[in-house]
Amino acid sequence: MYSVLVTSTLLPIAIVGNGGAAAEAVLALRANGWTGDIHLFTDNAHAPYNPMLGTYVVSGKLPLEKAFPFGSGSAFYDANRVTAHLEEPVTRIDTEARELTTARGTYRYERCLVASGARPAVPPVAGLREALAHPGAERRVFALQTVDDALALRRAIDGLRAGVRGAAAGGALRAAVLGASFAGVKIAEVLHGLGFQVTLIEREASVLPLAAHPEAARILEAHLKGEGFRLRLGAALAGVGLPEDFSVPGAAIRLDFGALPGAADPGDPGTACEDGAEREETDLLVVCAGNRPALDFLAPGQVDVGRGILVDDQMRSSAPGLYAAGDVAQGKNLLSGRHEIIGLWSSARYQGRAAGRSIAGQPSGYPGGIPHNITHVGRMLFASMGCVDDYDTVTTTDDGGSRQVRLWRDGRLVGLNILDDCLSAGVMKQAFSRMATGATGDLEATWTSFRS
C-alpha cells in the first residue's frame, strides 16, 4: 500500500527508515496486538534491504531478491498493513511539536520510531565527493551501503572485466579499497576473487583497527600479503582525480597520498609509510571508511544525542513519543556498560523488536548487546568480540594452528580475537553473552562446559 498524498490526520505511529530495525518493529507491533495504522517513510523505492549482503550481490554469489529478507516488492507492506511512503525521505523531525516533514508536507505523529540506519562516511579527501557523485556509465568510485550502490558497482566491474571501458593497459585490472574495515576487507576479497589486483588503504597502522588487536592484526596482514593483496597502512589519501575520458586507453583514477610519519614500517614492502607525497593509479575505488548515523533531519537540541540517539532498554529517547533503533541508536554495551552504537544487523533487528513491543504496550525491553563480528580475511577466519580498545592485560593462546588474543580489564575478560577456529568463535560468543548477562561469572568454566 503506497502513500501518494499528504494526510492532515494525526499518525498514530510513524517509522522513519526501511531496514531491519524498521521491519522488525512492524512485525512486533502486529504480533503484540497493534491493529491501528503504521506509516513508514523511506528515501528508497524497495522492500527492507540487508546492506550486509551487498558484497554477496556484487560477487554474484547471492541473487538480488535474497538481499530482501522480509520479501521483495510490496509484499511486506501489504501483509502487515503498512502505509509505505516510498521515495519520501524525512527532512525534519520536530519532537516538541511531534511533527515530521517531507517534501510533500508536514505530518503530526503520536509516536515515532527513528530507524533510518547509517550513511557511508566520506573522508575529507580532495575530489572524493565529486568522484562518488560522478554520473553515468563511467562511474568508477563507489560506496557500498544501498541496493543501488551494489548494483552500480557490479555493473562497473562487469564493464571493466569485459574490456569495455578503460581496462589497465597491458596488465591486470586494479582496484583500491579505502578503509580496512570489515566491509573493506570483505569487498577487497570479492574484487580479488574477480581477478583484480587489490590495494587496501588504511589511515591507521593496522587492518581492522576497531576490531583487531595489533597482535592479531599482524597475523591477518601477513596472511593477506601472502594471498597477493597490497596493503597501504598508515597511509593518508590526500586526493582523488578522475581522467577527462575513461575511454582513452590507460585512463585511470589518480590517488594522491600524503604522509603519516611512524604509522607503518617503511622497510616492509607490503606496507607504505611515505616521507612525502606519492601518487598511484587504479581502475576502481571503493570507499569503506565507516558509517555515520543518518540523523540530519533531527531538529537540534531537542533530543539527547551522542554519536546516535541515546535510548533506554525500551528504545525510548529523551523526547516524549520518540524511539530509536538500529544504527542510529546508542543502546547499552553489556561488557563496557557504555551506551554505544553496535552496528550489526542482528542488533538492529533486536532493537527494532524491542521498540515495536514497547510502542504496542508490551515493554519486555532489550538490555543491550555485545559487539561481535565473524568473517573471513582472505582465507583466514577471524572473529572479534567485546571491547578491543579498553584493557590492561593481553594474553594469547595457541591451539592446533588457531590463536586467541584475550584482552582483560581488572581481571575480567572484556575482549577477544580468534583466528582460524570456527568452533571457538561460536562457543565463545555464547559464553560471552552468558557472562555479560549475569548467567555466569566464570567465563573459563563456561567455555570448558561448552567445549565438553
N, C-alpha and C positions, 0 to 999 in steps of 0.2 A: 504494500500500500504506500503510495508516494504522495507527498505533500507538494502542492503547486501554488497555494495561496497562503498569505499571512492570515492567521486567525487572531481575532481580538479577544477570544476567551482565555481564561486562566488555564495554563497547562498544569495538570496535577503532578506530572513527572516529566522532566526534560533530561535527556542524556546527551552529553557532548562527546562525541567520539564513536568509533566504529571498529574497535579491535576486540581482543579477548576479554578485557575488563568490561567493556560495554555489553558484549553479548552475554557474558555470564551474569551480569546484573539483570538483564532482561529475563533470562531463564529463572533466576532466583526469585524475581518479583512474581512471575506467573506461578512458580512452584509453591510460593508461600501465600497464595490467596489474593494477590492483587489482580483485580478484574478491570480496573479503570484504564484510561488512556496512557500510553507511553509514547513520547515524541523523541526521536533520535536525530541529531544533527551531525552531519559529516561533510567534509570537503571532497569526498570521492563519490564514485557512482557505482560501487560494487558492494558485495556482501562483506561481512567481517573477515579480515585477512590476517594471517600469521606472518609477520615480517621475518621471523626466524627461519622460515622456509625459503626465503628469497634466493639464497645461494644454490639450493637444490633445483629451483626453477631455472636459474642461469645455467647450471651444469647440464640440464636436460634429464636429470635423474628423477624428477618429480613432475607429473603433468600439472598444468596450471590449476585445474579445478581442485586438486588435492591441497592447494595452499589456502583454501577457504574451508576451515574445519567445521563450520556451522552450516555448510551448504552454500551453493552458488546462486546467483540471480536474486530474486525476491523471496525465495522460499522461507528463509529465516524470519523475515519481517512479517510475511503473511501468516506463518504458523503461530507466531507469538503476538499477533495483532498490534504491530508497531507501526506508527506513522513515521516513515523514514523520510527525512528531509535531506535527500541525497544532493550532493554538489551545492550545499547551502552552509558554508562554513560560518561559525560564530565569530563575530568580530569584537564583541564586548559583552562581558557579564558584569552587571552592577548588582552586587549581593545585598546592598542596603535597600534598593528598590525591588529586588528579586526580579530582575529583567535580564533577558539576553537578546542581543541584537545581531541580525544578519543583514545581508544586502537587500533582503525582501521586507525588512521591517523589524519591529521590536515585539517580543513575546514576554508576557508575565508568567512566572512559574511559582508553584508551591515548594517543590523540592527539585534540586538539580544535581546530577552526578557528572563531575568532570572526569572524563576518561579519554582525553584527547591524545594520549600517547606522547611520543617523542619525535623530534625532528633532528636530522643529521647536523652535528656541529661542523661549521666550516671555519677552519683556522684562518687567521688574518694574513693570508698569503697573497701577494700582489697577483692579480689576474685570475685567481682561483674561482671566485664567484662568477665572473664573466664566462669562464670556461665551462662551469657547471650549467650555465644557462644557455649555452650555445645551441641554437635551434637546428632542426632538420637532420638529414641523414648523416651529416658529417660530425655529429656529436661524438666525442671521444673521452670526455671526462664525466664521471658519474659518482653519485652517492648511491646507497643501496638500502632504502627503507620501505618504499611503496611497491605496489604491483607494477606500476608504470616504470619505476626505476629498474626492476628486474627484467622486464620485457625489453626496455630500451637497451640495456647492457647486453642482453643476449643477441639482439639484432646487430649491434656494433661488432660483437665477437664473430658472429656468422659472416658479416661483411668482410672483416679483416681476414678471416681464415679462407674465404673464397677468393681473396686477392682482388676484391672489387675496389677498395679504397685505401691505397697507400700502404701496403704491407712493407715492412722494413726491407730496405734494399739489400739483396744478397744474403739474407740471414733469417733466423727465426723471428717470429713476432715477439715484441717486447711489451711487457705490462709492468706498471708500478702501482703499488698499493700504499696509500698514505695512512699510516696507523697500524701498528702491530697489535691491535686489539683482538678479541675473539672473532669478531666479524671480519677484521682484516686478514687474520691468519687463514680463516675459512675460505674467503674469496680468493686469496693467493693460491691456496691448494687447488681450487676449481680451475683457475687460469693455468696453473702449471700442468694440470691433467689434460687441458685442452691444447697443450703444445706451446704455450708462451714461456719465454724467459722472464722470470718474475723477480722484481726487486721489492722488498719490504722496507718501507721508510718509517722510522720511528724517532720522534724527538727525544724520548727517554733513552736511557742507556741499555735497555734490555727489552726483549719481546714480552708481550702480555704484562706490562708494568703494573696494572691494577690487580692482577690475579696470581702472578708467578713470583715467588721469592727468587732473588738473584741466583741462588744455587740451583734451583730448578730451571730457571731461565737459561743458564749457561748450557745445560744439557739439551734443552729444546733448540737453542741456537746452533749448537754443533750438529744436531740431527738435521735441521733444515738446510744448513750449508752442505751437508753430505748428500742431501736429496737434490741439490742443484739450485736452491734458492740463493739469491743475493740479498744480503742484509746491509742496510744503512742505518746503524743505530747511533743515537746521539747526533742525529742529522737535522739541521734546521732548513726546511724547504722555504725559500725566500720568494720565489716567483714561478708562475706557470705561464707559458706563452704558446699560443696556437699559430700554426702556419697560415698564410693567406689562402692557400688552396691545398687541401689534403689529396687531391687527385694527382699532384705533381709527384713523380717518383722520389721516394726518400723523404717526403714531407712527414714531420713528426711533431709531437708535443715536446716543448723545451722545458726542462726542470732546472731552475737555478737554486743552488744551495749556498747557505752561509755556514757559520761555524758555531759549534757548541764545545768550547775547549774542555778537554778532560773527560768527555762523556763516553768515549769509547777508545779502544786501543788502536792507535794509528799504525802499529806494526802488524795488525791482523788483516790480511787481505779480504777477509769475509765481511768486515765492517768498514765504516768510514768515520773519520774524525778529521775534517779538513781544517787546515790552518787559514784558509781563505776561501773565497768564492769558488764554486765549481759548477759545471753545467753537464747535464746528460740529456739524452733524448729517449722517448718512449712512444709506443703506438697507442697506448691505452693507459688511463689513470683512473683508479677507483679510490674514493675518499672514505675512509673508515676511522675517522678521528673522534669517535664518540658521538653521543646524542645529548640533546638538551630537552627538557620538558616543554611541550607545546602549550604555553600559558600566556602568550602575548595578549590575549583578549581579556585578562583579568583587570578590572579597574584597580589602580594602585592603592595600597593602604587599607583595603577592606578585609583582607584575609591574611592569616598568619602563614607566611611562606618562607622556607629556607631555600634549598635548591628546587624543591617542589612544594606542593601544598601539605602542610603538617596535618596529620589525621590521627584520631584515636583508634581503638580497636573496632569501632563501629563504622569506620571510614568517614566520620564526621569531621568537617573542618571547624575553624573558629567562627565561621559565619553561619548564622541560623539557616537551615534548609539547604546548605551546600555540602556535598560529599565529594570525595575524590578517590580514584583507584587506578592502579597501573603505573605507568612510567611518569605520571605527574604527581604521585602521592608519596610522601615520606612517612612510611609506617615504621614499626619497630624492627630493628635487627636484634634477634633474640640473643646473639652472642655478645654483641658490644653494648646492648642497651640503648644505643643511639637511634634516633629517627633518621632513616636513610631511604633513598630510592634504591630498591633492589630490582634492577631492570631485567627481569626474567618473565617469559611467557607464563610459566606456572604461577609465579607470584601475582601477575596481573589478573589471572583467572580467579585465584583465591580471593583477592581483594574485591574483585567485581562481584563475586558471590556474596561476600560479607556485606557489601554495600546494598545489594538488592534485598537481602534478608532484612537488613536494618531499616531500609525505607519502607518495606512491607510490614514493619512492626514486629519482626521476629529476630531480635538482636542477639544472635548467638555469637557474633563477633569473629575477629581474626587476630590472634595475639601477636603475630609477626612472623618473620621468615628468616632464613639463613642464606646469605649469598653462596651460590654454588654454580659451577659450570663443569661440564664434561664434554670434551671434544677431541678430535684428532688434530695433532700438529704434525703435518706431513703424515708419516706412517706411525707416529708415536701417540698413544692415548695419553691425554693429560686431564687431570681433574683438579679443581681448586675449590676449597670450601672454607667458609668463615672469613676471618679478618687477616689480611696479609700485610697490614700497614701499622699494626699496634701490638707489639710483642716485645718481650725482654730476653727470651731464650729461644735458640734454634737447635733442634736435634734431627738427625737423619737416620733412616733405617734402610737396609738393602735386603731384598728377599727374592732370590731366584731371578735376578735381572731387572726387577722392578725397584723403584725407590720411592720413599716417602720423606718429605720435608715437613716436620711438625713445628708449629710456632706456638709458644707458650707465653702467658702473661700471669704473673703471680701464682705460678704452679698449675695453672689451668690451661688446657689445650684450647686455643682460640682460632687457629688457622691450620690448614693442611693442603699440601700439594702432593699429588700421587702421579707417578709416571709409569705407564705401561702395566697397569693392573686393573682390569675392568671389574673383577670381583670386589677388590678392596674399595674401589670408588663407590660402588653401590652400597656396600655394607657400612662403610664409614659415614656416608651421608645419613643413613638411618640412625647410626649411633650418635652422630652429632645432634640430630633432631631430638632424640630421646634425652640427651644431656641438657640441651638448651631449654626444653620444655619442663625440666624437672623430673622426668620419668626415671632418671638415674643420675647419680653424682659421680660415677666412676666410669669414664669412657673406656678405659682399658678393659675393665671387666665386661662391659657391654660388647666391645669389639671381639673379645675372646668368645663370648657366648654366641655371637652371630657366626663366627668362623666355625665353631664346632657344630 
